[in-house]
Each structure stands twice: as structure tokens, then as C-alpha cells.
Amino acid sequence: MGRGPSPRGCADEVASREACSFSRMVIQMNNRVVSLLAAVGLLMYAPSPSHAGALGDVASLFGSATATVIDIPEGILVDSLYRSPKNAWKALAGHFGDEKGFQQNVAGALIGIPVGFVWGIPAGALRGAKHGMGTGWEKPFSTESYIVGLEEK
């Protein structure tokens, strides 16, 4: 047929051309797979000693992000429903004269609970964000990083 000898010893007949092209394709795929595996192996091994602390920073980043997403709504609930109304109520009762007096506590509750609820929403969001970012970075994915406690000041 005038094309010269076939590569890799393939014959010039039509039936064997298909088999020859298939075998060349398999050899090329094997070469690509081996090259890909070698490249992945080098990429996994080469940077690991030089970036030993990077995985800890990535875990801290993701721990901080997830804790912040969970702690902001949690802080809003804790501050708007408990901490801020209670503190406003007690502070107003103290400013009205006697922190333990009945009339001062009634007046403090009537004014302090609604004001504390409204004030607790942004205060809780900020407190939850601070708590999530701080404890999420120091102790990523720990139960402590996901709970905005009532004892915090």
C-alpha cells in the first residue's frame, strides 16, 4: 500500500489495523495513568514538609467558620431572651432606688424586659460572632466552640 512499515509491528491488513489501533490506545492510556499517578504522588509528598502547619490553620479556619455560623443565632437567643432582659431589669430596679424592692422590680421588669429583648439581638449577634471566631479557632470542632454559655460576661 506504499505507506511503509507499520509502527510497533502492526500488520497492514484491515482486521489487524483495528486491533493495532486499540492496542496503541491502551498503551497510551496506561502511560497517561502512570504519569498522572506519579504527578499526584509528587504533589502530595513534596509540599508536606514545608507546609506542616497549614493543615492546622485550615482546620482552625473551618472550625471558626462553622462555630461562628452556629454561635451567632445561639448568641441572639441567649442574649435577647435571657441575659439582656435580666440585666436591664435588675439595673433599672437598682436605679429606681432598691434592687430588692417590689415596686422597683415591677417597674424595672415592665421597662427592662422589652428593652433588653430588643437590645439583646445585636448584642447577642456580636457576642456569638466573637465566641465562635475565638473558640472555633483555638479549639476547632469542639463542643465548647459551639455553645454560647450563660456564664460569659
Disulfide bonds with the S-S distance in Angstrom:
Cys10-Cys20 1.44
